[in-house]
Amino acid sequence: MFPDRFFSLFLIHFPRCDLSNEEDILSMFSAVRSQHSGVDICINNAGMARPDTLLSGSTSGWKDMFNVNVLALSICTREAYQSMKERNVDDGHIININSMCGHRVPPKSVIHFYSATKYAVTALTEGLRQELLEAQTHIRATCISPGLVETQFAFKLYDKDPGEAAATYEHIKCLRPEDVAEAVLYVLSTPPHVQVGDIQMRPTEQVT
C-alpha cells in the first residue's frame, strides 16, 4: 500500500519548462513550491540524443545533450533536495531514468556521446546516494536503466532518416513506457530501509 502522498502522482500539472535553461528550471520549482508546497519525489526523466559522433560531431549537439542529460538532471536534483530539506522531508526519493547506455557503449557512433552522458548519470546517482548518507537523511537515490523502449527517441535521433528510426523498433519486441513506469512504482513502494541502487532492464530479445 502506497503512502497517501503517492496519490499526488496522478494529479497532473505541467508547468512549462525548458530544461536547457536554468532560470526556467528554477521558475518551475518555484511554481511547485507556491502551488504544492514543495517536492517529495523527483523523477528525472528527460533525455535527448543527437547524431553527433566523437570524430565529426558538432559542439552544439554535444552541448545540447550535456545540458539536458547531465546539467538539468543535476539542477533538478539539487532543487528537489533543497525543497525536501527546508520542509524536513526525510523519506523523499530522487529517481534518475538512466539507460543501459550508461553501463555499456553500443557499437554505434551516433550514440557514443549520448552514452557518455548516461555514464555520467550512473556516477551522479551513486554520488548522490553517498552525499545523502553523509547528510544523515533517509532520502533515497535510485537509477532505472532501460534498454530499448518504444518511444519517439529514435525518430529524434535519426530525424533525417525516419526509415532507420522505424527499423530500430521493428526487429525485437521493445519495452513499453509502462514497463519503465512500473519499475518506478516498484522503487517507490519499497520500505524505507531498502535502498534500490539501480534497476537494469532490457527487452528479453535485446542482445546487449
C-alpha positions, 0 to 999 in steps of 0.5 A: 500500500502506497503512502497517501502522498503517492496519490499526488502522482496522478494529479497532473500539472505541467508547468512549462519548462525548458530544461536547457535553461536554468532560470526556467528550471528554477521558475518551475520549482518555484511554481511547485513550491507556491502551488504544492508546497514543495517536492517529495519525489523527483523523477528525472526523466528527460533525455535527448540524443543527437547524431553527433559522433566523437570524430565529426560531431558538432559542439552544439549537439554535444552541448545540447545533450550535456545540458539536458542529460547531465546539467538539468538532471543535476539542477533538478536534483539539487532543487528537489533536495533543497525543497525536501530539506527546508520542509524536513522531508526525510523519506523523499526519493530522487529517481534518475531514468538512466539507460543501459547506455550508461553501463555499456557503449553500443557499437554505434557512433551516433550514440557514443556521446549520448552514452557518455552522458548516461555514464555520467548519470550512473556516477551522479546517482551513486554520488548522490546516494553517498552525499545523502548518507553523509547528510544523515537523511533517509532520502533515497537515490535510485537509477532505472536503466532501460534498454530499448523502449518504444518511444519517439527517441529514435525518430529524434535521433535519426530525424533525417532518416525516419526509415532507420528510426522505424527499423530500430523498433521493428526487429525485437519486441521493445519495452513499453513506457509502462514497463519503465513506469512500473519499475518506478512504482516498484522503487517507490513502494519499497520500505524505507530501509531498502535502498534500490541502487539501480534497476537494469532492464532490457527487452528479453530479445535485446542482445546487449 
